[in-house]
């Protein structure tokens, strides 16, 4: 028994629509990836410089101190000036790594006037709520997984008081975790880069990180900073292929740890 021409044409049209939607998804995820890969390049360069510095210290039988990390500053300043999405960059030491302090951020950030300045946080555990930074996603995810991560958005009270994303990656020396290299991106700058892309998609769309935190959204029902519960976004990133989940389409951004979530209209 043959199908009616109308049914065949409807099936063909549906297949064309699905193919067009997948091409749009691929274009959007690729462009999001390119935007953040430039920031991850900054993180990778910082990680490489830090690992080399720490390895040299170890080769001399020398336990590194905060003064040694000053050698990172020319590279950090150059990266802040070069990459317009980056608002802050640096190395965050694992507790106990340095000889003279229990914890440390070698961190530099750009000002509204285009200058760079150091972050000088109070890391005294007796006074500061920020003395233990090891539970924050930008530190914990690279430490626990060995992979790079996107944390936030969150209000960055430690560095800028701005709503921000932090991109980070582990720094290892001789196979041992030494801390993380990281870069901050103001959420307003990230949204300016990606919201036009999200609006090209056929349904309400948002980008979420491995924890389900919304990094940017063109869906008024899911604002940036909110949590998307239900799917295991870490597993979606690990499998690196699109899946359906409860009326949502989950599309991993292949080059960066974000998932594109598309709902039904």
C-alpha atoms as an extended CHARMM CRD file, in Angstrom:
* protein
*
       265  EXT
         1         1  UNK       CA              0.0000000000        0.0000000000        0.0000000000  PROA      1               0.0000000000
         2         2  UNK       CA              1.5110000000        3.3560000000       -0.9970000000  PROA      2               0.0000000000
         3         3  UNK       CA              1.4480000000        6.5190000000        1.0930000000  PROA      3               0.0000000000
         4         4  UNK       CA             -0.5980000000        9.4740000000       -0.1090000000  PROA      4               0.0000000000
         5         5  UNK       CA              1.3580000000       12.2660000000       -1.8430000000  PROA      5               0.0000000000
         6         6  UNK       CA              0.2630000000       14.6790000000        0.9000000000  PROA      6               0.0000000000
         7         7  UNK       CA              1.7210000000       12.4900000000        3.6460000000  PROA      7               0.0000000000
         8         8  UNK       CA              4.9400000000       11.9880000000        1.7070000000  PROA      8               0.0000000000
         9         9  UNK       CA              5.3080000000       15.7140000000        1.1290000000  PROA      9               0.0000000000
        10        10  UNK       CA              4.6260000000       16.4390000000        4.8200000000  PROA      10              0.0000000000
        11        11  UNK       CA              7.2910000000       13.9250000000        5.8280000000  PROA      11              0.0000000000
        12        12  UNK       CA              9.7690000000       15.4590000000        3.4030000000  PROA      12              0.0000000000
        13        13  UNK       CA              9.0240000000       18.9610000000        4.7050000000  PROA      13              0.0000000000
        14        14  UNK       CA              9.5030000000       17.8090000000        8.2980000000  PROA      14              0.0000000000
        15        15  UNK       CA             12.8490000000       16.2430000000        7.3700000000  PROA      15              0.0000000000
        16        16  UNK       CA             13.9510000000       19.4890000000        5.6810000000  PROA      16              0.0000000000
        17        17  UNK       CA             12.9360000000       21.5180000000        8.7410000000  PROA      17              0.0000000000
        18        18  UNK       CA             14.8200000000       19.1670000000       11.0660000000  PROA      18              0.0000000000
        19        19  UNK       CA             17.9120000000       19.3400000000        8.8830000000  PROA      19              0.0000000000
        20        20  UNK       CA             17.7600000000       23.1370000000        8.7550000000  PROA      20              0.0000000000
        21        21  UNK       CA             17.3350000000       23.2980000000       12.5460000000  PROA      21              0.0000000000
        22        22  UNK       CA             20.3620000000       21.0560000000       13.0640000000  PROA      22              0.0000000000
        23        23  UNK       CA             22.4630000000       23.2240000000       10.7520000000  PROA      23              0.0000000000
        24        24  UNK       CA             21.4190000000       26.3040000000       12.7370000000  PROA      24              0.0000000000
        25        25  UNK       CA             22.3040000000       24.5380000000       16.0110000000  PROA      25              0.0000000000
        26        26  UNK       CA             25.7020000000       23.5870000000       14.6330000000  PROA      26              0.0000000000
        27        27  UNK       CA             26.3790000000       27.1550000000       13.4970000000  PROA      27              0.0000000000
        28        28  UNK       CA             25.3430000000       28.6160000000       16.8600000000  PROA      28              0.0000000000
        29        29  UNK       CA             27.3740000000       26.1680000000       18.9610000000  PROA      29              0.0000000000
        30        30  UNK       CA             30.4040000000       26.6850000000       16.7280000000  PROA      30              0.0000000000
        31        31  UNK       CA             30.2240000000       30.4800000000       17.1120000000  PROA      31              0.0000000000
        32        32  UNK       CA             29.7160000000       30.2470000000       20.8750000000  PROA      32              0.0000000000
        33        33  UNK       CA             32.7110000000       27.9380000000       20.9600000000  PROA      33              0.0000000000
        34        34  UNK       CA             34.8650000000       30.3660000000       18.9970000000  PROA      34              0.0000000000
        35        35  UNK       CA             33.9630000000       33.2390000000       21.3380000000  PROA      35              0.0000000000
        36        36  UNK       CA             34.9420000000       31.2930000000       24.4480000000  PROA      36              0.0000000000
        37        37  UNK       CA             37.9080000000       29.4800000000       22.9050000000  PROA      37              0.0000000000
        38        38  UNK       CA             39.6610000000       32.8410000000       22.7120000000  PROA      38              0.0000000000
        39        39  UNK       CA             39.2210000000       33.1390000000       26.4910000000  PROA      39              0.0000000000
        40        40  UNK       CA             40.2950000000       29.5410000000       27.0690000000  PROA      40              0.0000000000
        41        41  UNK       CA             43.4360000000       30.3000000000       25.0320000000  PROA      41              0.0000000000
        42        42  UNK       CA             44.2200000000       32.9680000000       27.6420000000  PROA      42              0.0000000000
        43        43  UNK       CA             43.6260000000       30.4050000000       30.3940000000  PROA      43              0.0000000000
        44        44  UNK       CA             45.8120000000       27.8100000000       28.6430000000  PROA      44              0.0000000000
        45        45  UNK       CA             48.6870000000       30.2660000000       28.1650000000  PROA      45              0.0000000000
        46        46  UNK       CA             48.4760000000       31.2400000000       31.8360000000  PROA      46              0.0000000000
        47        47  UNK       CA             48.4300000000       27.5860000000       32.8840000000  PROA      47              0.0000000000
        48        48  UNK       CA             51.4780000000       26.8220000000       30.7270000000  PROA      48              0.0000000000
        49        49  UNK       CA             53.4710000000       29.7710000000       32.0850000000  PROA      49              0.0000000000
        50        50  UNK       CA             52.5790000000       28.8460000000       35.6650000000  PROA      50              0.0000000000
        51        51  UNK       CA             53.4110000000       25.1610000000       35.2690000000  PROA      51              0.0000000000
        52        52  UNK       CA             56.7890000000       26.0650000000       33.7390000000  PROA      52              0.0000000000
        53        53  UNK       CA             57.5580000000       28.4980000000       36.5620000000  PROA      53              0.0000000000
        54        54  UNK       CA             56.6430000000       25.9490000000       39.2420000000  PROA      54              0.0000000000
        55        55  UNK       CA             58.6120000000       23.1980000000       37.4950000000  PROA      55              0.0000000000
        56        56  UNK       CA             61.7190000000       25.4140000000       37.4290000000  PROA      56              0.0000000000
        57        57  UNK       CA             61.3480000000       26.0620000000       41.1470000000  PROA      57              0.0000000000
        58        58  UNK       CA             60.9900000000       22.3310000000       41.8200000000  PROA      58              0.0000000000
        59        59  UNK       CA             64.0520000000       21.6190000000       39.6800000000  PROA      59              0.0000000000
        60        60  UNK       CA             66.0900000000       23.9250000000       41.9130000000  PROA      60              0.0000000000
        61        61  UNK       CA             64.7510000000       22.1970000000       45.0080000000  PROA      61              0.0000000000
        62        62  UNK       CA             62.9900000000       25.4460000000       45.8130000000  PROA      62              0.0000000000
        63        63  UNK       CA             59.4840000000       25.6640000000       47.2340000000  PROA      63              0.0000000000
        64        64  UNK       CA             57.7780000000       28.5490000000       45.4040000000  PROA      64              0.0000000000
        65        65  UNK       CA             56.6160000000       31.7050000000       47.1660000000  PROA      65              0.0000000000
        66        66  UNK       CA             54.4250000000       34.6360000000       46.2010000000  PROA      66              0.0000000000
        67        67  UNK       CA             57.4550000000       36.5960000000       44.9750000000  PROA      67              0.0000000000
        68        68  UNK       CA             58.1470000000       33.9110000000       42.3680000000  PROA      68              0.0000000000
        69        69  UNK       CA             54.6830000000       34.3740000000       40.8690000000  PROA      69              0.0000000000
        70        70  UNK       CA             55.5690000000       37.9780000000       39.9580000000  PROA      70              0.0000000000
        71        71  UNK       CA             57.2470000000       36.4860000000       36.8720000000  PROA      71              0.0000000000
        72        72  UNK       CA             53.7520000000       35.7520000000       35.5310000000  PROA      72              0.0000000000
        73        73  UNK       CA             52.7290000000       39.3960000000       35.4600000000  PROA      73              0.0000000000
        74        74  UNK       CA             54.0160000000       40.5000000000       32.0250000000  PROA      74              0.0000000000
        75        75  UNK       CA             52.0660000000       37.6820000000       30.3740000000  PROA      75              0.0000000000
        76        76  UNK       CA             48.9320000000       38.3760000000       32.4130000000  PROA      76              0.0000000000
        77        77  UNK       CA             49.0270000000       42.0720000000       31.5140000000  PROA      77              0.0000000000
        78        78  UNK       CA             49.5110000000       41.2690000000       27.8310000000  PROA      78              0.0000000000
        79        79  UNK       CA             46.5390000000       38.8860000000       27.7970000000  PROA      79              0.0000000000
        80        80  UNK       CA             44.2870000000       41.4220000000       29.5000000000  PROA      80              0.0000000000
        81        81  UNK       CA             45.1640000000       43.9860000000       26.8580000000  PROA      81              0.0000000000
        82        82  UNK       CA             44.8560000000       41.5500000000       23.9470000000  PROA      82              0.0000000000
        83        83  UNK       CA             41.5440000000       39.7650000000       24.5910000000  PROA      83              0.0000000000
        84        84  UNK       CA             38.6000000000       42.1400000000       24.8970000000  PROA      84              0.0000000000
        85        85  UNK       CA             36.2270000000       39.6290000000       26.5390000000  PROA      85              0.0000000000
        86        86  UNK       CA             38.6470000000       39.0440000000       29.4320000000  PROA      86              0.0000000000
        87        87  UNK       CA             38.1980000000       41.3060000000       32.4610000000  PROA      87              0.0000000000
        88        88  UNK       CA             40.5230000000       39.4640000000       34.8480000000  PROA      88              0.0000000000
        89        89  UNK       CA             43.1290000000       36.7200000000       34.6240000000  PROA      89              0.0000000000
        90        90  UNK       CA             45.5380000000       34.8680000000       36.8450000000  PROA      90              0.0000000000
        91        91  UNK       CA             46.6150000000       31.8290000000       38.8390000000  PROA      91              0.0000000000
        92        92  UNK       CA             44.9680000000       30.5970000000       42.0370000000  PROA      92              0.0000000000
        93        93  UNK       CA             47.2600000000       28.4340000000       44.1270000000  PROA      93              0.0000000000
        94        94  UNK       CA             46.2320000000       25.2100000000       45.7910000000  PROA      94              0.0000000000
        95        95  UNK       CA             46.3760000000       25.6110000000       49.5760000000  PROA      95              0.0000000000
        96        96  UNK       CA             49.8280000000       24.7400000000       50.8690000000  PROA      96              0.0000000000
        97        97  UNK       CA             51.5970000000       25.1820000000       47.5220000000  PROA      97              0.0000000000
        98        98  UNK       CA             53.4720000000       28.3470000000       48.4840000000  PROA      98              0.0000000000
        99        99  UNK       CA             56.0620000000       28.6580000000       51.2160000000  PROA      99              0.0000000000
       100       100  UNK       CA             55.0690000000       32.0480000000       52.6220000000  PROA      100             0.0000000000
       101       101  UNK       CA             51.2470000000       32.0490000000       52.6030000000  PROA      101             0.0000000000
       102       102  UNK       CA             48.5700000000       29.3570000000       52.9920000000  PROA      102             0.0000000000
       103       103  UNK       CA             46.5710000000       30.5610000000       49.9580000000  PROA      103             0.0000000000
       104       104  UNK       CA             47.0980000000       33.0560000000       47.1380000000  PROA      104             0.0000000000
       105       105  UNK       CA             45.5960000000       34.5930000000       44.0070000000  PROA      105             0.0000000000
       106       106  UNK       CA             48.0660000000       36.0650000000       41.5420000000  PROA      106             0.0000000000
       107       107  UNK       CA             45.2660000000       37.9660000000       39.8590000000  PROA      107             0.0000000000
       108       108  UNK       CA             45.1260000000       41.0420000000       37.6530000000  PROA      108             0.0000000000
       109       109  UNK       CA             42.0940000000       42.8260000000       36.2490000000  PROA      109             0.0000000000
       110       110  UNK       CA             41.3700000000       45.6270000000       33.8390000000  PROA      110             0.0000000000
       111       111  UNK       CA             39.8020000000       48.9230000000       34.8910000000  PROA      111             0.0000000000
       112       112  UNK       CA             37.2180000000       51.0430000000       33.0980000000  PROA      112             0.0000000000
       113       113  UNK       CA             40.0680000000       53.3590000000       32.1280000000  PROA      113             0.0000000000
       114       114  UNK       CA             41.9690000000       50.5550000000       30.4120000000  PROA      114             0.0000000000
       115       115  UNK       CA             44.6230000000       50.1340000000       33.0860000000  PROA      115             0.0000000000
       116       116  UNK       CA             45.4390000000       46.8950000000       34.8890000000  PROA      116             0.0000000000
       117       117  UNK       CA             45.5490000000       46.4880000000       38.6400000000  PROA      117             0.0000000000
       118       118  UNK       CA             46.2650000000       43.6330000000       41.0390000000  PROA      118             0.0000000000
       119       119  UNK       CA             43.6140000000       42.0220000000       43.1800000000  PROA      119             0.0000000000
       120       120  UNK       CA             44.6780000000       42.1680000000       46.8220000000  PROA      120             0.0000000000
       121       121  UNK       CA             42.1140000000       40.0470000000       48.6600000000  PROA      121             0.0000000000
       122       122  UNK       CA             42.0750000000       39.4890000000       52.3890000000  PROA      122             0.0000000000
       123       123  UNK       CA             42.7010000000       35.7380000000       52.7000000000  PROA      123             0.0000000000
       124       124  UNK       CA             43.0680000000       35.6570000000       56.4700000000  PROA      124             0.0000000000
       125       125  UNK       CA             40.8100000000       32.7920000000       57.5930000000  PROA      125             0.0000000000
       126       126  UNK       CA             40.1110000000       34.6320000000       60.8220000000  PROA      126             0.0000000000
       127       127  UNK       CA             38.6230000000       37.6370000000       59.0320000000  PROA      127             0.0000000000
       128       128  UNK       CA             37.6580000000       36.8040000000       55.4720000000  PROA      128             0.0000000000
       129       129  UNK       CA             34.7910000000       34.7670000000       54.0700000000  PROA      129             0.0000000000
       130       130  UNK       CA             36.9050000000       34.3010000000       50.9170000000  PROA      130             0.0000000000
       131       131  UNK       CA             39.8900000000       32.6500000000       52.6090000000  PROA      131             0.0000000000
       132       132  UNK       CA             38.7260000000       29.1990000000       51.4870000000  PROA      132             0.0000000000
       133       133  UNK       CA             38.0840000000       29.4030000000       47.7620000000  PROA      133             0.0000000000
       134       134  UNK       CA             38.4500000000       25.6660000000       47.1830000000  PROA      134             0.0000000000
       135       135  UNK       CA             34.6870000000       24.9830000000       47.1950000000  PROA      135             0.0000000000
       136       136  UNK       CA             33.8980000000       27.4340000000       44.4010000000  PROA      136             0.0000000000
       137       137  UNK       CA             33.1170000000       25.8240000000       41.0520000000  PROA      137             0.0000000000
       138       138  UNK       CA             35.8980000000       27.6260000000       39.1820000000  PROA      138             0.0000000000
       139       139  UNK       CA             38.4060000000       25.9140000000       41.5030000000  PROA      139             0.0000000000
       140       140  UNK       CA             36.6300000000       22.6820000000       42.4330000000  PROA      140             0.0000000000
       141       141  UNK       CA             35.6080000000       21.5350000000       38.9480000000  PROA      141             0.0000000000
       142       142  UNK       CA             39.1160000000       21.6160000000       37.4090000000  PROA      142             0.0000000000
       143       143  UNK       CA             40.5970000000       20.1120000000       40.5720000000  PROA      143             0.0000000000
       144       144  UNK       CA             38.0850000000       17.2670000000       40.7540000000  PROA      144             0.0000000000
       145       145  UNK       CA             37.7450000000       16.4680000000       37.0500000000  PROA      145             0.0000000000
       146       146  UNK       CA             41.0980000000       17.4740000000       35.5710000000  PROA      146             0.0000000000
       147       147  UNK       CA             39.1350000000       19.3400000000       32.8960000000  PROA      147             0.0000000000
       148       148  UNK       CA             38.5110000000       22.9640000000       32.0900000000  PROA      148             0.0000000000
       149       149  UNK       CA             35.2840000000       24.5220000000       33.3280000000  PROA      149             0.0000000000
       150       150  UNK       CA             32.8670000000       27.4240000000       32.9670000000  PROA      150             0.0000000000
       151       151  UNK       CA             31.5830000000       28.6460000000       36.3540000000  PROA      151             0.0000000000
       152       152  UNK       CA             28.7330000000       31.0660000000       36.9360000000  PROA      152             0.0000000000
       153       153  UNK       CA             27.3580000000       33.4790000000       36.2260000000  PROA      153             0.0000000000
       154       154  UNK       CA             27.5740000000       34.8220000000       39.7540000000  PROA      154             0.0000000000
       155       155  UNK       CA             28.1510000000       38.1700000000       41.4230000000  PROA      155             0.0000000000
       156       156  UNK       CA             31.9250000000       38.2600000000       41.7570000000  PROA      156             0.0000000000
       157       157  UNK       CA             32.2730000000       39.9000000000       45.1690000000  PROA      157             0.0000000000
       158       158  UNK       CA             35.8980000000       38.7840000000       45.4170000000  PROA      158             0.0000000000
       159       159  UNK       CA             37.1620000000       40.5650000000       42.2890000000  PROA      159             0.0000000000
       160       160  UNK       CA             34.8180000000       43.0380000000       40.6320000000  PROA      160             0.0000000000
       161       161  UNK       CA             31.2820000000       43.1100000000       42.1320000000  PROA      161             0.0000000000
       162       162  UNK       CA             30.1500000000       42.3730000000       38.5630000000  PROA      162             0.0000000000
       163       163  UNK       CA             27.9520000000       39.5340000000       37.3190000000  PROA      163             0.0000000000
       164       164  UNK       CA             30.5930000000       37.3150000000       35.7310000000  PROA      164             0.0000000000
       165       165  UNK       CA             31.5940000000       33.9840000000       34.2790000000  PROA      165             0.0000000000
       166       166  UNK       CA             34.8990000000       32.3970000000       35.2260000000  PROA      166             0.0000000000
       167       167  UNK       CA             36.6620000000       30.0490000000       32.8190000000  PROA      167             0.0000000000
       168       168  UNK       CA             39.3200000000       27.8780000000       34.4300000000  PROA      168             0.0000000000
       169       169  UNK       CA             41.6380000000       24.9330000000       33.9080000000  PROA      169             0.0000000000
       170       170  UNK       CA             43.8780000000       22.8750000000       36.2010000000  PROA      170             0.0000000000
       171       171  UNK       CA             47.5850000000       23.5580000000       36.5660000000  PROA      171             0.0000000000
       172       172  UNK       CA             49.6100000000       20.4220000000       37.2360000000  PROA      172             0.0000000000
       173       173  UNK       CA             53.3120000000       19.8930000000       37.8970000000  PROA      173             0.0000000000
       174       174  UNK       CA             54.7580000000       16.3760000000       37.6950000000  PROA      174             0.0000000000
       175       175  UNK       CA             51.2180000000       15.0210000000       37.7020000000  PROA      175             0.0000000000
       176       176  UNK       CA             50.2040000000       16.8630000000       40.8850000000  PROA      176             0.0000000000
       177       177  UNK       CA             47.4850000000       19.4920000000       41.1030000000  PROA      177             0.0000000000
       178       178  UNK       CA             49.0100000000       22.9080000000       41.8910000000  PROA      178             0.0000000000
       179       179  UNK       CA             45.9960000000       25.1910000000       41.4260000000  PROA      179             0.0000000000
       180       180  UNK       CA             43.9960000000       26.6700000000       38.5720000000  PROA      180             0.0000000000
       181       181  UNK       CA             44.5220000000       29.2110000000       35.8460000000  PROA      181             0.0000000000
       182       182  UNK       CA             41.4230000000       31.2830000000       35.1990000000  PROA      182             0.0000000000
       183       183  UNK       CA             39.9340000000       34.2400000000       33.3750000000  PROA      183             0.0000000000
       184       184  UNK       CA             36.8320000000       36.2940000000       34.1170000000  PROA      184             0.0000000000
       185       185  UNK       CA             34.3000000000       37.4930000000       31.5590000000  PROA      185             0.0000000000
       186       186  UNK       CA             31.6400000000       40.0130000000       32.4940000000  PROA      186             0.0000000000
       187       187  UNK       CA             28.2320000000       38.5100000000       31.8250000000  PROA      187             0.0000000000
       188       188  UNK       CA             27.0660000000       41.6260000000       29.9690000000  PROA      188             0.0000000000
       189       189  UNK       CA             29.9070000000       41.1990000000       27.4800000000  PROA      189             0.0000000000
       190       190  UNK       CA             29.2190000000       37.4840000000       27.0250000000  PROA      190             0.0000000000
       191       191  UNK       CA             25.5110000000       38.1060000000       26.5050000000  PROA      191             0.0000000000
       192       192  UNK       CA             26.2420000000       40.7750000000       23.9010000000  PROA      192             0.0000000000
       193       193  UNK       CA             28.2660000000       38.1880000000       21.9870000000  PROA      193             0.0000000000
       194       194  UNK       CA             25.8700000000       35.2180000000       22.1880000000  PROA      194             0.0000000000
       195       195  UNK       CA             22.2690000000       36.4600000000       22.5810000000  PROA      195             0.0000000000
       196       196  UNK       CA             21.9310000000       37.3350000000       18.8680000000  PROA      196             0.0000000000
       197       197  UNK       CA             22.9670000000       33.7480000000       18.1130000000  PROA      197             0.0000000000
       198       198  UNK       CA             20.4660000000       32.2150000000       20.5510000000  PROA      198             0.0000000000
       199       199  UNK       CA             17.6600000000       34.2080000000       18.9690000000  PROA      199             0.0000000000
       200       200  UNK       CA             18.3380000000       32.5230000000       15.6170000000  PROA      200             0.0000000000
       201       201  UNK       CA             17.1470000000       29.1830000000       16.9960000000  PROA      201             0.0000000000
       202       202  UNK       CA             13.6440000000       27.8100000000       16.3620000000  PROA      202             0.0000000000
       203       203  UNK       CA             12.6760000000       27.6490000000       20.0600000000  PROA      203             0.0000000000
       204       204  UNK       CA             13.5130000000       29.4330000000       23.3130000000  PROA      204             0.0000000000
       205       205  UNK       CA             17.1820000000       28.7690000000       23.9660000000  PROA      205             0.0000000000
       206       206  UNK       CA             19.7570000000       29.0910000000       26.7090000000  PROA      206             0.0000000000
       207       207  UNK       CA             23.3290000000       28.0440000000       27.4340000000  PROA      207             0.0000000000
       208       208  UNK       CA             24.0610000000       26.1300000000       30.6330000000  PROA      208             0.0000000000
       209       209  UNK       CA             27.2340000000       24.8660000000       32.2560000000  PROA      209             0.0000000000
       210       210  UNK       CA             27.9890000000       21.3670000000       33.5440000000  PROA      210             0.0000000000
       211       211  UNK       CA             26.1230000000       22.1150000000       36.7890000000  PROA      211             0.0000000000
       212       212  UNK       CA             23.0020000000       23.3280000000       34.9340000000  PROA      212             0.0000000000
       213       213  UNK       CA             23.6390000000       27.0060000000       35.7350000000  PROA      213             0.0000000000
       214       214  UNK       CA             22.2950000000       29.2500000000       32.9480000000  PROA      214             0.0000000000
       215       215  UNK       CA             25.1890000000       31.2180000000       31.4550000000  PROA      215             0.0000000000
       216       216  UNK       CA             23.0990000000       33.1760000000       28.9320000000  PROA      216             0.0000000000
       217       217  UNK       CA             19.4610000000       32.9920000000       27.9280000000  PROA      217             0.0000000000
       218       218  UNK       CA             17.0780000000       34.1110000000       25.2200000000  PROA      218             0.0000000000
       219       219  UNK       CA             14.2940000000       32.3030000000       27.1140000000  PROA      219             0.0000000000
       220       220  UNK       CA             12.3890000000       34.6140000000       29.5070000000  PROA      220             0.0000000000
       221       221  UNK       CA             11.3860000000       31.6110000000       31.6070000000  PROA      221             0.0000000000
       222       222  UNK       CA             15.0320000000       30.8070000000       32.4160000000  PROA      222             0.0000000000
       223       223  UNK       CA             17.1380000000       33.8030000000       33.3730000000  PROA      223             0.0000000000
       224       224  UNK       CA             20.9230000000       33.9210000000       33.4610000000  PROA      224             0.0000000000
       225       225  UNK       CA             22.1970000000       32.6370000000       36.7790000000  PROA      225             0.0000000000
       226       226  UNK       CA             19.2130000000       30.3330000000       37.4020000000  PROA      226             0.0000000000
       227       227  UNK       CA             19.5080000000       26.5380000000       37.5780000000  PROA      227             0.0000000000
       228       228  UNK       CA             18.1000000000       24.1040000000       35.0320000000  PROA      228             0.0000000000
       229       229  UNK       CA             17.2580000000       20.9450000000       36.9510000000  PROA      229             0.0000000000
       230       230  UNK       CA             16.6940000000       17.4550000000       35.6160000000  PROA      230             0.0000000000
       231       231  UNK       CA             19.1740000000       16.6420000000       32.8470000000  PROA      231             0.0000000000
       232       232  UNK       CA             22.7110000000       15.5330000000       33.6260000000  PROA      232             0.0000000000
       233       233  UNK       CA             24.5390000000       18.2050000000       31.6510000000  PROA      233             0.0000000000
       234       234  UNK       CA             27.9370000000       16.8290000000       32.5780000000  PROA      234             0.0000000000
       235       235  UNK       CA             26.9840000000       13.5420000000       30.9020000000  PROA      235             0.0000000000
       236       236  UNK       CA             25.7620000000       15.4010000000       27.8040000000  PROA      236             0.0000000000
       237       237  UNK       CA             29.1400000000       17.1210000000       27.5490000000  PROA      237             0.0000000000
       238       238  UNK       CA             30.9630000000       13.8450000000       28.0850000000  PROA      238             0.0000000000
       239       239  UNK       CA             28.9740000000       12.0280000000       25.3570000000  PROA      239             0.0000000000
       240       240  UNK       CA             29.4080000000       15.0110000000       23.0040000000  PROA      240             0.0000000000
       241       241  UNK       CA             26.1840000000       14.4620000000       21.0880000000  PROA      241             0.0000000000
       242       242  UNK       CA             22.7200000000       16.0240000000       21.0710000000  PROA      242             0.0000000000
       243       243  UNK       CA             19.9560000000       14.3240000000       23.0500000000  PROA      243             0.0000000000
       244       244  UNK       CA             16.2730000000       14.8920000000       23.7820000000  PROA      244             0.0000000000
       245       245  UNK       CA             15.0770000000       15.2470000000       27.3630000000  PROA      245             0.0000000000
       246       246  UNK       CA             11.5000000000       15.9930000000       28.4050000000  PROA      246             0.0000000000
       247       247  UNK       CA             10.6360000000       18.2620000000       25.4960000000  PROA      247             0.0000000000
       248       248  UNK       CA             14.0870000000       19.8650000000       25.4510000000  PROA      248             0.0000000000
       249       249  UNK       CA             16.8710000000       19.4170000000       22.9420000000  PROA      249             0.0000000000
       250       250  UNK       CA             20.3220000000       19.4010000000       24.5530000000  PROA      250             0.0000000000
       251       251  UNK       CA             23.1920000000       20.1890000000       22.2090000000  PROA      251             0.0000000000
       252       252  UNK       CA             26.7580000000       20.1920000000       23.5740000000  PROA      252             0.0000000000
       253       253  UNK       CA             29.0250000000       22.9780000000       22.4170000000  PROA      253             0.0000000000
       254       254  UNK       CA             31.7340000000       20.6290000000       21.2700000000  PROA      254             0.0000000000
       255       255  UNK       CA             34.7630000000       22.7740000000       21.9710000000  PROA      255             0.0000000000
       256       256  UNK       CA             33.7080000000       24.3780000000       25.2840000000  PROA      256             0.0000000000
       257       257  UNK       CA             31.9290000000       23.0080000000       28.4020000000  PROA      257             0.0000000000
       258       258  UNK       CA             28.4950000000       24.5210000000       27.7410000000  PROA      258             0.0000000000
       259       259  UNK       CA             25.2480000000       22.9050000000       26.5960000000  PROA      259             0.0000000000
       260       260  UNK       CA             22.7470000000       24.6020000000       24.3170000000  PROA      260             0.0000000000
       261       261  UNK       CA             19.2220000000       23.9340000000       25.6360000000  PROA      261             0.0000000000
       262       262  UNK       CA             16.3630000000       24.4800000000       23.1610000000  PROA      262             0.0000000000
       263       263  UNK       CA             12.7360000000       24.2830000000       24.2350000000  PROA      263             0.0000000000
       264       264  UNK       CA              9.5320000000       23.9390000000       22.2840000000  PROA      264             0.0000000000
       265       265  UNK       CA              7.7230000000       27.0140000000       21.0810000000  PROA      265             0.0000000000
